[in-house]
């Protein structure tokens, strides 16, 4: 121990004083463990081994971190983008078991806040001071309708909105605002009615069936537009855009992990 006998003896006495028991029985010829010392010995060995493992873990000698991570996402984004990416996530983040929770934006934020999920991919702007976010992918939007509907009821001028039903996720018209508030846009159009679907994937299906028009994420309807199943409405209006963000609690100690995860997600194109 690189200590003189006197210095070692002082440490032993200090330890015995702290514990309130005698650990050694000393004679002029020998030093033996007392019953208290015998009881302490195996536990002390395990404590020293655990302390050594702490250092080894910090140096990465115990292998990759083992962790369960619950990631929240919207239904349509999860199915088209995040779930297909799971094999890559497992390869690039070994030791982490990824779990997926599907929910809406407000629900996801509430679950992060209460630590029911670890993080979420969301395009909602983060205003909660307890939450933090990392921008990843830009999300563009388009106002669309089915060709059959637009042939029967054209929508080439603002006043044509009165002949159409607007489909959105909620009464607040979270998606329509990307058209309504666009610089140089047309403001709030007067529609024949509003249908709330709650989920963007359900909005898309309703618009495809010709039941209304909607502002939808461009990545989600890109194939529909290319195949002629949907048509852009008032294409000269440049809609606002947003960003997909990785959202997590600002006091979460896994911030470094979230930064690495965001880099992986950022490199995977939306689909």
RODO-2510 file (C-alpha; in nm, 4 decimals, decimal comma):
residues 271
     n   res          X          Y          Z
     1     x     0,0000     0,0000     0,0000
     2     x     0,3096     0,2232     0,0024
     3     x     0,2350     0,3274     0,3613
     4     x     0,4389     0,3032     0,6789
     5     x     0,2960     0,0714     0,9472
     6     x     0,2091     0,3746     1,1585
     7     x     0,0191     0,5446     0,8763
     8     x    -0,1670     0,2235     0,7944
     9     x    -0,2531     0,1788     1,1603
    10     x    -0,3990     0,5298     1,1714
    11     x    -0,6211     0,4537     0,8718
    12     x    -0,7464     0,1333     1,0306
    13     x    -0,8287     0,3131     1,3557
    14     x    -1,0108     0,5853     1,1595
    15     x    -1,2149     0,3215     0,9767
    16     x    -1,2999     0,1454     1,3025
    17     x    -1,4042     0,4762     1,4579
    18     x    -1,6280     0,5567     1,1610
    19     x    -1,7947     0,2136     1,1742
    20     x    -1,8117     0,1991     1,5554
    21     x    -1,6694    -0,1550     1,5671
    22     x    -1,3306    -0,3245     1,6042
    23     x    -1,2202    -0,4882     1,2810
    24     x    -0,8882    -0,6366     1,3979
    25     x    -0,7651    -0,8133     1,7086
    26     x    -0,4012    -0,7231     1,7592
    27     x    -0,1354    -0,8927     1,9688
    28     x     0,2386    -0,8498     1,9771
    29     x     0,2727    -1,1487     1,7449
    30     x    -0,0354    -1,1351     1,5145
    31     x    -0,3246    -0,9385     1,3696
    32     x    -0,6565    -1,1172     1,3195
    33     x    -0,9977    -1,0164     1,1870
    34     x    -1,2745    -0,9881     1,4440
    35     x    -1,6236    -1,1169     1,3635
    36     x    -1,7119    -0,7645     1,2485
    37     x    -1,4088    -0,7677     1,0204
    38     x    -1,5052    -1,1072     0,8790
    39     x    -1,8571    -0,9773     0,8092
    40     x    -1,7195    -0,6663     0,6366
    41     x    -1,4588    -0,8430     0,4229
    42     x    -1,6756    -0,9932     0,1397
    43     x    -1,8914    -0,6791     0,1153
    44     x    -1,5797    -0,4602     0,1029
    45     x    -1,4362    -0,6743    -0,1761
    46     x    -1,7560    -0,6330    -0,3786
    47     x    -1,7475    -0,2564    -0,3174
    48     x    -1,3890    -0,2358    -0,4426
    49     x    -1,4779    -0,4439    -0,7484
    50     x    -1,7753    -0,2151    -0,8176
    51     x    -1,5510     0,0907    -0,7875
    52     x    -1,3095    -0,0657    -1,0354
    53     x    -1,6019    -0,1374    -1,2709
    54     x    -1,7010     0,2286    -1,2512
    55     x    -1,3647     0,3269    -1,3915
    56     x    -1,3758     0,0521    -1,6548
    57     x    -1,7255     0,1582    -1,7606
    58     x    -1,6152     0,5202    -1,7978
    59     x    -1,3243     0,4057    -2,0179
    60     x    -1,5618     0,1945    -2,2318
    61     x    -1,4015    -0,1330    -2,1273
    62     x    -1,7373    -0,2906    -2,0332
    63     x    -1,8761    -0,2581    -2,3865
    64     x    -2,1504    -0,0299    -2,5239
    65     x    -2,4065     0,1249    -2,2942
    66     x    -2,7072    -0,1004    -2,2264
    67     x    -3,0242     0,1042    -2,2305
    68     x    -3,3954     0,0895    -2,3151
    69     x    -3,5045     0,4025    -2,5030
    70     x    -3,8711     0,4872    -2,5638
    71     x    -3,9072     0,7171    -2,8664
    72     x    -4,2393     0,8847    -2,9423
    73     x    -4,3559     0,9821    -3,2906
    74     x    -4,6614     1,0572    -3,5010
    75     x    -4,8331     0,7548    -3,6511
    76     x    -4,7656     0,8244    -4,0188
    77     x    -4,4041     0,9351    -3,9634
    78     x    -4,3338     0,6356    -3,7440
    79     x    -4,4624     0,3844    -3,9991
    80     x    -4,3025     0,5438    -4,3049
    81     x    -3,9696     0,6564    -4,1586
    82     x    -3,8811     0,5632    -3,8016
    83     x    -3,9862     0,1968    -3,7888
    84     x    -3,8063     0,1102    -4,1183
    85     x    -3,4969     0,2796    -3,9722
    86     x    -3,4819     0,0566    -3,6618
    87     x    -3,2254    -0,1909    -3,8076
    88     x    -2,9901     0,0992    -3,8816
    89     x    -3,0455     0,2494    -3,5355
    90     x    -2,9576    -0,0840    -3,3741
    91     x    -2,6384    -0,1102    -3,5833
    92     x    -2,5192     0,2434    -3,5141
    93     x    -2,6255     0,2527    -3,1482
    94     x    -2,5381    -0,0940    -3,0149
    95     x    -2,6607    -0,1734    -2,6667
    96     x    -2,9691     0,0465    -2,6987
    97     x    -3,3066    -0,1239    -2,7333
    98     x    -3,5428     0,1111    -2,9155
    99     x    -3,9134     0,1141    -2,8343
   100     x    -4,1712     0,3203    -3,0254
   101     x    -4,4720     0,5053    -2,8854
   102     x    -4,7279     0,6562    -3,1247
   103     x    -4,9085     0,9749    -3,0265
   104     x    -4,9964     1,3323    -3,1179
   105     x    -4,7737     1,6346    -3,0580
   106     x    -4,9261     1,7542    -2,7274
   107     x    -4,9495     1,3987    -2,5978
   108     x    -4,5849     1,3325    -2,6805
   109     x    -4,4698     1,6468    -2,5007
   110     x    -4,6747     1,5620    -2,1928
   111     x    -4,5278     1,2105    -2,1797
   112     x    -4,1728     1,3435    -2,2110
   113     x    -4,2376     1,5950    -1,9352
   114     x    -4,3622     1,3202    -1,7015
   115     x    -4,0840     1,0795    -1,8129
   116     x    -4,3214     0,8211    -1,9588
   117     x    -4,1137     0,8347    -2,2780
   118     x    -3,7513     0,9463    -2,3205
   119     x    -3,7776     1,1580    -2,6340
   120     x    -3,9945     1,2185    -2,9392
   121     x    -3,9735     1,3221    -3,3034
   122     x    -4,2145     1,6121    -3,3488
   123     x    -4,2576     1,9186    -3,5707
   124     x    -4,4320     2,1198    -3,2985
   125     x    -4,2451     2,4252    -3,1761
   126     x    -4,1182     2,3665    -2,8241
   127     x    -4,2354     2,6322    -2,5780
   128     x    -4,2216     2,4312    -2,2547
   129     x    -3,9153     2,5484    -2,0531
   130     x    -3,8702     2,1943    -1,9201
   131     x    -3,8180     2,0605    -2,2734
   132     x    -3,5321     2,0982    -2,5197
   133     x    -3,5129     2,0109    -2,8896
   134     x    -3,2637     1,9492    -3,1702
   135     x    -3,3656     2,0464    -3,5251
   136     x    -3,3268     1,7680    -3,7810
   137     x    -3,5348     1,7736    -4,1014
   138     x    -3,7156     2,0642    -4,2652
   139     x    -4,0852     1,9885    -4,3127
   140     x    -4,2555     2,1510    -4,6137
   141     x    -4,6314     2,1604    -4,6684
   142     x    -4,8706     2,1688    -4,9653
   143     x    -5,2417     2,2429    -5,0034
   144     x    -5,3862     1,9480    -5,1970
   145     x    -5,7073     1,7865    -5,3198
   146     x    -5,8017     1,4902    -5,5354
   147     x    -5,8167     1,5469    -5,9147
   148     x    -6,1730     1,4100    -5,9246
   149     x    -6,2904     1,6605    -5,6629
   150     x    -6,1113     1,9532    -5,8255
   151     x    -6,2576     1,8661    -6,1649
   152     x    -6,6077     1,8734    -6,0216
   153     x    -6,5402     2,1805    -5,8028
   154     x    -6,2415     2,3856    -5,9217
   155     x    -6,0162     2,5550    -5,6694
   156     x    -5,8046     2,7944    -5,8722
   157     x    -5,9104     3,1182    -5,7012
   158     x    -5,9554     3,2127    -5,3334
   159     x    -6,3331     3,2463    -5,3649
   160     x    -6,3565     2,8806    -5,4718
   161     x    -6,2802     2,7789    -5,1112
   162     x    -6,6497     2,8322    -5,0292
   163     x    -6,7310     2,5176    -5,2274
   164     x    -6,4866     2,2965    -5,0357
   165     x    -6,4537     2,1316    -4,6969
   166     x    -6,1227     2,1816    -4,5163
   167     x    -5,9765     1,8761    -4,3436
   168     x    -5,7450     1,9388    -4,0495
   169     x    -5,6250     1,7745    -3,7306
   170     x    -5,8079     1,9976    -3,4815
   171     x    -6,0253     2,3057    -3,4291
   172     x    -5,7058     2,5135    -3,4143
   173     x    -5,6315     2,4132    -3,7758
   174     x    -5,2691     2,3358    -3,6930
   175     x    -5,1825     2,2480    -4,0532
   176     x    -5,3922     2,5020    -4,2420
   177     x    -5,2000     2,7827    -4,0667
   178     x    -4,8955     2,7006    -4,2841
   179     x    -5,1041     2,8273    -4,5788
   180     x    -5,3055     3,0949    -4,3956
   181     x    -5,0036     3,2669    -4,2368
   182     x    -4,7678     3,2416    -4,5359
   183     x    -4,6032     3,5751    -4,6326
   184     x    -4,7871     3,7088    -4,9366
   185     x    -5,0517     3,4411    -4,8902
   186     x    -5,4242     3,4787    -4,9089
   187     x    -5,5059     3,4907    -4,5387
   188     x    -5,7919     3,2854    -4,3989
   189     x    -6,0184     3,1534    -4,6744
   190     x    -6,3894     3,0931    -4,6217
   191     x    -6,4529     2,7183    -4,6493
   192     x    -6,7862     2,5393    -4,6571
   193     x    -6,6928     2,3505    -4,3401
   194     x    -6,4202     2,1915    -4,1303
   195     x    -6,3681     1,8209    -4,0704
   196     x    -6,1314     1,7231    -3,7873
   197     x    -5,9480     1,3932    -3,8272
   198     x    -5,6966     1,4048    -3,5403
   199     x    -5,4215     1,2203    -3,7312
   200     x    -5,2395     1,3348    -4,0443
   201     x    -5,2525     0,9865    -4,1964
   202     x    -5,6323     0,9905    -4,1624
   203     x    -5,6431     1,3383    -4,3195
   204     x    -5,4520     1,2091    -4,6213
   205     x    -5,6938     0,9176    -4,6720
   206     x    -5,9950     1,1482    -4,6551
   207     x    -5,8446     1,3869    -4,9105
   208     x    -5,7540     1,0976    -5,1408
   209     x    -6,1179     0,9855    -5,1322
   210     x    -6,2318     1,3315    -5,2445
   211     x    -6,4003     1,4268    -4,9170
   212     x    -6,2161     1,7564    -4,8775
   213     x    -5,8927     1,9510    -4,9206
   214     x    -5,6073     1,9839    -4,6716
   215     x    -5,2609     2,1162    -4,6018
   216     x    -5,0389     1,8091    -4,5669
   217     x    -4,6637     1,7445    -4,5246
   218     x    -4,5009     1,7303    -4,8665
   219     x    -4,2930     1,4209    -4,7829
   220     x    -4,6133     1,2320    -4,6979
   221     x    -4,7910     1,3055    -5,0270
   222     x    -4,4922     1,3276    -5,2653
   223     x    -4,5751     0,9901    -5,4241
   224     x    -4,9450     1,0808    -5,4469
   225     x    -4,8565     1,4039    -5,6284
   226     x    -4,6147     1,2266    -5,8639
   227     x    -4,8735     0,9577    -5,9450
   228     x    -5,1526     1,2104    -5,9997
   229     x    -5,3603     1,0887    -5,7064
   230     x    -5,3447     1,4392    -5,5546
   231     x    -5,3112     1,7863    -5,7075
   232     x    -5,1571     2,1034    -5,5645
   233     x    -5,4053     2,3839    -5,5032
   234     x    -5,3034     2,7506    -5,5522
   235     x    -4,9396     2,6442    -5,6113
   236     x    -4,8124     3,0027    -5,6361
   237     x    -4,8600     3,0499    -5,2611
   238     x    -4,5324     2,9664    -5,0826
   239     x    -4,6442     2,7883    -4,7670
   240     x    -4,4577     2,8226    -4,4404
   241     x    -4,2319     2,5390    -4,3349
   242     x    -4,1297     2,3861    -4,0048
   243     x    -3,8722     2,1366    -3,8760
   244     x    -3,8835     1,7919    -3,7307
   245     x    -3,7121     1,8030    -3,3943
   246     x    -3,5887     1,5486    -3,1447
   247     x    -3,7548     1,6625    -2,8214
   248     x    -3,6442     1,5612    -2,4707
   249     x    -3,6378     1,6915    -2,1141
   250     x    -3,3829     1,9690    -2,0710
   251     x    -3,2574     1,8081    -1,7476
   252     x    -3,2247     1,4574    -1,8932
   253     x    -2,8715     1,3217    -1,8316
   254     x    -2,8903     1,1340    -2,1657
   255     x    -2,8383     1,4573    -2,3658
   256     x    -2,5149     1,3288    -2,5262
   257     x    -2,6993     1,0179    -2,6422
   258     x    -2,9802     1,2327    -2,7867
   259     x    -2,7269     1,4418    -2,9788
   260     x    -2,5820     1,1281    -3,1405
   261     x    -2,9292     0,9911    -3,2117
   262     x    -3,0317     1,3192    -3,3759
   263     x    -2,7279     1,2997    -3,6057
   264     x    -2,8357     0,9548    -3,7222
   265     x    -3,1965     1,0648    -3,7750
   266     x    -3,0847     1,3774    -3,9595
   267     x    -2,8901     1,1696    -4,2111
   268     x    -3,1914     0,9522    -4,3007
   269     x    -3,4163     1,1166    -4,5641
   270     x    -3,7855     1,1531    -4,4811
   271     x    -4,0179     0,9187    -4,6631
***
